[in-house]
């Protein structure tokens, strides 16, 4: 192919593209100029003419919200628009209640329905205000969220965003209710578990105490049985000694009808609880007087091992014993006796 033809075709193609690019740039420039003169500039002039205004995008301000005007109802349109502009600059779109841009603009529309500045401001800032309401929902400030949604509904009741916000608010409320219910159920389960642990411990302690009391009772019964056997053996020995004594002699008149006291009723001593718990054993030796009527009197501790552990139990038991009193010349007389009482487990 002829190279001259190829170069000619390339130059022809570049020449065709350049007019198209230039035409596109001219169209874009014309549209930008038309937007400026037909939309942006008239809107700015209208804002300046009404001594108020609104931004499309709120400007953040680090200042705290000023107190609300004292008498909003008595304010003029220009004053309301000025307060609304200040609230917008400080990002007080929906809060605090009574001192936010939406309430001021809505008040303007009450005084002058169809006010273009208020209408445009509410329409353009609606998405930003909806975002602020969504943040209140996410923070679970349900009362404030509902108030802000109601305020948005006054500005644009047919906006679909309200349906989304109401659904999110309802979902957050249900989620919080579930979380609170789960927390309440968990707390109740913990309380029931704690109560069961206390009840189980009390039952275990009661059972252990019953077993300890039963063991102590069995030990007391065994001790009392041993003591009874000891007393019976002592009585038998004393009776045998009395029977073997001389019955007559050259001075039989002095010894006739004389015999020692004989035990007829003995009461086993109570094993001290403290000694039983500590598995402690011992003995007590007593001296006492058997009166002419067979009762025991003037009981004294002669010796004991260990001291002061079994003394009281031994004295209480011996005091309740009954004897057939000793006799002299056939008549009952008082006599003295010593007795050792063993305490063994």
matplotlib code that plots the C-alpha trace (Angstrom):
import matplotlib.pyplot as plt

x = [0.0, 1.2, 2.5, 1.4, -2.2, -1.8, -0.4, -3.2, -5.9, -4.4, -4.4, -8.0, -9.0, -7.3, -9.0, -12.4, -11.9, -10.7, -14.0, -16.0, -13.9, -14.2, -18.0, -18.3, -16.2, -18.3, -21.6, -20.2, -19.2, -22.6, -24.4, -22.2, -22.8, -26.5, -26.6, -24.8, -27.0, -30.3, -30.1, -27.2, -27.1, -30.8, -31.0, -28.1, -29.8, -33.0, -31.3, -29.6, -32.8, -34.6, -31.7, -31.5, -30.6, -29.5, -26.5, -26.8, -24.2, -24.2, -21.0, -19.7, -19.2, -17.5, -19.6, -22.2, -25.8, -27.1, -30.2, -33.5, -35.1, -37.3, -40.4, -40.4, -44.0, -43.3, -40.3, -40.6, -39.8, -36.4, -35.6, -36.7, -34.7, -31.7, -32.0, -32.5, -29.3, -27.4, -28.7, -27.7, -24.1, -23.9, -25.4, -28.4, -30.7, -33.1, -31.8, -32.0, -35.8, -37.1, -33.8, -33.0, -33.2, -36.1, -38.4, -37.4, -38.1, -41.4, -42.4, -41.6, -43.9, -46.6, -46.3, -45.9, -46.9, -44.9, -41.9, -39.3, -36.3, -37.7, -39.1, -35.8, -33.8, -36.0, -35.8, -32.0, -31.1, -33.6, -31.0, -28.5, -31.3, -32.3, -28.7, -28.8, -32.1, -30.5, -27.6, -30.0, -31.7, -28.3, -27.6, -30.9, -32.2, -35.7, -37.6, -35.4, -35.4, -39.2, -39.3, -36.8, -38.7, -41.9, -40.2, -38.9, -42.5, -43.8, -41.2, -41.8, -44.5, -44.3, -40.5, -39.7, -36.8, -39.3, -40.4, -36.8, -36.2, -39.4, -38.4, -34.9, -36.4, -38.8, -36.0, -33.8, -36.6, -37.3, -33.6, -33.3, -36.4, -34.8, -31.5, -33.3, -35.3, -32.2, -30.4, -33.4, -33.5, -29.8, -30.1, -33.0, -31.1, -28.1, -30.5, -32.0, -28.6, -27.5, -30.6, -30.2, -26.5, -27.6, -30.4, -28.1, -25.5, -28.1, -29.4, -25.8, -25.1, -28.3, -27.6, -24.0, -25.4, -27.9, -25.2, -23.1, -26.0, -26.7, -23.1, -23.0, -26.2, -24.8, -21.6, -23.7, -25.7, -22.6, -21.0, -24.1, -24.3, -20.6, -21.2, -24.3, -22.3, -19.6, -22.2, -23.9, -20.6, -19.8, -23.1, -22.6, -19.2, -20.5, -23.3, -20.9, -18.7, -21.6, -22.7, -19.3, -18.9, -19.1, -22.6, -21.9, -19.0, -18.1, -19.0, -21.8, -23.9, -21.7, -21.8, -25.2, -27.5, -24.6, -24.1, -22.9, -25.1, -26.2, -26.8, -30.3, -30.7, -28.0, -28.2, -25.5, -23.7, -24.2, -21.1, -20.0, -20.6, -17.3, -15.4, -17.3, -16.6, -12.9, -12.9, -11.7, -11.8, -11.1, -12.3, -13.5, -13.2, -15.9, -16.5, -20.1, -22.4, -25.3, -27.9, -30.1, -32.9, -30.7, -30.1, -26.7, -25.5, -22.3, -20.7, -17.1, -14.4, -11.4, -9.4, -10.0, -8.2, -8.4, -9.4, -12.7, -13.8, -16.1, -16.5, -20.0, -21.4, -20.1, -21.5, -24.9, -25.2, -24.1, -26.5, -29.4, -28.3, -30.4, -29.0, -30.3, -28.8, -26.2, -27.5, -26.0, -27.7, -30.5, -31.1, -30.3, -27.4, -25.5, -22.3, -19.5, -18.4, -15.8, -16.6, -14.6, -16.6, -15.0, -15.8, -14.8, -15.9]
y = [0.0, 3.5, 5.2, 8.5, 7.3, 6.1, 9.4, 11.3, 9.0, 9.6, 13.4, 13.2, 11.2, 13.7, 16.5, 14.9, 14.2, 17.7, 19.5, 16.9, 17.4, 21.2, 20.9, 18.8, 21.3, 24.1, 22.3, 21.6, 25.3, 26.5, 24.2, 25.3, 29.0, 28.4, 26.5, 29.4, 32.2, 30.3, 28.3, 29.1, 32.9, 33.6, 31.4, 33.3, 36.6, 35.4, 34.4, 37.7, 39.6, 37.8, 38.4, 34.7, 31.6, 28.0, 26.0, 22.9, 21.3, 22.3, 23.9, 22.4, 24.6, 23.7, 26.2, 25.0, 25.6, 29.0, 29.2, 29.3, 32.7, 33.9, 34.4, 32.5, 33.3, 37.0, 36.8, 38.2, 36.1, 37.7, 36.9, 33.3, 32.9, 34.4, 32.0, 29.1, 30.1, 30.2, 26.8, 25.4, 26.7, 25.1, 21.8, 22.2, 20.6, 18.8, 19.3, 20.6, 20.8, 24.3, 25.6, 23.9, 24.8, 22.7, 24.1, 27.7, 27.0, 25.3, 28.3, 30.4, 28.3, 28.7, 32.4, 32.5, 29.2, 28.6, 30.7, 29.7, 30.0, 27.8, 25.3, 24.9, 24.7, 22.0, 20.0, 20.3, 19.6, 16.7, 14.0, 15.5, 15.8, 12.2, 11.1, 12.9, 11.2, 7.8, 8.6, 9.2, 5.9, 4.1, 5.7, 4.3, 7.6, 6.6, 9.6, 12.0, 9.8, 9.8, 13.6, 14.1, 11.7, 13.6, 16.9, 15.4, 14.3, 17.8, 19.0, 16.2, 13.7, 11.7, 11.1, 7.4, 8.0, 8.3, 4.7, 3.6, 5.6, 4.3, 0.7, 1.2, 2.8, -0.1, -2.6, -1.0, -0.9, -4.6, -5.4, -3.5, -5.3, -8.7, -7.7, -6.5, -9.8, -11.9, -9.9, -10.4, -14.1, -14.4, -12.5, -14.7, -17.9, -16.6, -15.9, -19.3, -20.9, -19.0, -19.9, -23.6, -23.5, -22.0, -24.6, -27.4, -26.2, -25.8, -29.4, -30.8, -28.9, -30.2, -33.8, -33.6, -32.2, -35.0, -37.6, -36.0, -35.9, -39.6, -40.6, -38.6, -40.3, -43.7, -42.8, -41.6, -44.8, -46.9, -44.9, -45.2, -48.9, -49.3, -47.1, -49.2, -52.4, -50.9, -49.8, -53.2, -54.9, -52.6, -53.3, -57.0, -56.7, -54.7, -57.1, -60.0, -58.2, -57.6, -61.2, -62.5, -60.2, -62.0, -62.4, -63.3, -63.2, -62.6, -59.0, -59.8, -57.2, -54.5, -55.8, -57.5, -55.9, -53.8, -53.6, -51.1, -49.0, -50.8, -49.0, -49.6, -47.0, -45.4, -42.7, -42.9, -39.5, -37.5, -37.4, -33.7, -32.5, -30.7, -33.8, -36.0, -33.7, -33.7, -37.5, -36.9, -39.5, -39.5, -40.3, -38.5, -39.8, -38.6, -38.6, -38.3, -39.0, -41.5, -40.3, -42.5, -42.2, -43.5, -40.2, -38.8, -35.6, -33.5, -34.7, -33.6, -34.2, -35.9, -36.3, -36.1, -36.7, -34.3, -31.8, -29.8, -31.6, -34.4, -33.0, -31.5, -34.5, -36.9, -34.8, -34.5, -38.2, -39.3, -36.8, -38.7, -42.1, -44.0, -46.4, -48.8, -47.0, -48.6, -50.0, -50.2, -52.4, -52.7, -49.0, -47.0, -44.6, -42.1, -43.4, -42.1, -43.5, -42.9, -43.8, -43.5, -42.8, -43.6, -41.6, -43.6, -43.4]
z = [0.0, -0.7, 2.4, 1.2, 1.3, 4.9, 6.1, 4.3, 6.0, 9.5, 9.0, 7.8, 11.0, 13.4, 11.6, 12.2, 15.9, 16.9, 16.0, 18.0, 21.2, 20.8, 20.4, 23.6, 25.6, 24.4, 25.4, 28.9, 29.4, 28.2, 30.6, 33.5, 32.7, 32.4, 35.8, 37.4, 36.0, 36.1, 39.4, 41.7, 41.4, 41.7, 44.7, 46.4, 45.5, 47.0, 50.2, 50.5, 49.7, 52.6, 55.0, 55.8, 54.0, 54.1, 53.0, 51.0, 53.3, 56.9, 58.2, 61.4, 64.4, 67.6, 69.7, 72.1, 71.1, 72.3, 74.4, 72.3, 71.6, 74.3, 72.2, 68.9, 68.2, 68.1, 65.8, 62.3, 59.1, 58.8, 62.4, 62.0, 58.9, 60.6, 63.5, 61.1, 59.2, 62.5, 63.5, 60.1, 60.5, 63.9, 62.7, 64.9, 62.2, 64.5, 68.0, 70.6, 70.8, 70.3, 69.0, 65.6, 62.0, 61.0, 63.7, 62.6, 59.0, 59.8, 61.8, 58.7, 56.6, 59.3, 59.0, 55.3, 53.5, 50.4, 51.5, 48.9, 51.2, 53.9, 51.4, 49.6, 52.8, 54.2, 51.0, 50.5, 54.2, 54.6, 53.9, 56.4, 59.0, 58.3, 59.0, 62.3, 63.3, 62.3, 64.7, 67.5, 66.7, 66.8, 70.2, 71.3, 72.4, 71.4, 72.7, 70.9, 67.8, 67.7, 68.1, 65.2, 62.9, 63.7, 62.8, 59.5, 58.8, 59.2, 56.6, 54.1, 55.1, 51.9, 51.9, 51.8, 54.2, 57.0, 56.5, 56.7, 59.9, 61.5, 60.7, 62.2, 65.3, 65.7, 65.1, 67.7, 70.2, 69.7, 69.9, 73.2, 74.5, 73.6, 75.2, 78.4, 78.5, 78.0, 80.7, 83.0, 82.3, 82.9, 86.2, 87.2, 86.4, 88.5, 91.4, 91.2, 91.0, 94.0, 96.0, 95.0, 96.2, 99.5, 99.9, 99.0, 101.5, 104.2, 103.6, 103.6, 106.9, 108.4, 107.4, 108.8, 112.0, 112.3, 111.7, 114.4, 116.8, 116.1, 116.6, 119.9, 121.1, 120.3, 122.2, 125.2, 125.2, 125.1, 128.0, 130.1, 129.5, 130.6, 133.7, 134.6, 134.4, 136.6, 139.2, 139.2, 139.6, 142.5, 144.1, 143.8, 145.4, 148.3, 148.9, 148.9, 151.4, 153.6, 153.5, 154.3, 157.4, 160.8, 162.0, 165.6, 168.2, 171.7, 171.1, 168.7, 170.4, 168.9, 165.3, 165.0, 162.4, 160.9, 157.0, 154.4, 152.1, 148.9, 145.6, 144.3, 141.6, 139.5, 136.8, 134.2, 133.8, 130.6, 128.5, 128.0, 124.5, 124.2, 125.3, 122.9, 120.0, 120.8, 121.5, 125.1, 127.8, 131.5, 135.0, 138.2, 141.8, 144.2, 147.9, 149.1, 152.0, 151.9, 154.2, 156.5, 153.9, 151.1, 149.2, 148.2, 149.7, 150.1, 146.8, 146.4, 143.7, 145.2, 142.0, 138.2, 135.0, 133.1, 135.7, 135.4, 132.2, 133.6, 137.1, 136.7, 134.8, 137.5, 140.4, 138.6, 138.1, 141.6, 143.2, 141.6, 142.8, 145.5, 148.1, 150.7, 153.6, 155.9, 159.2, 162.6, 165.2, 162.8, 162.4, 159.2, 159.6, 157.3, 155.8, 153.6, 150.3, 147.6, 143.9, 140.7, 137.5, 134.2, 131.0, 127.9, 124.2]

ax = plt.figure().add_subplot(projection="3d")
ax.plot(x, y, z, "-o")
ax.set_aspect("equal")
plt.show()
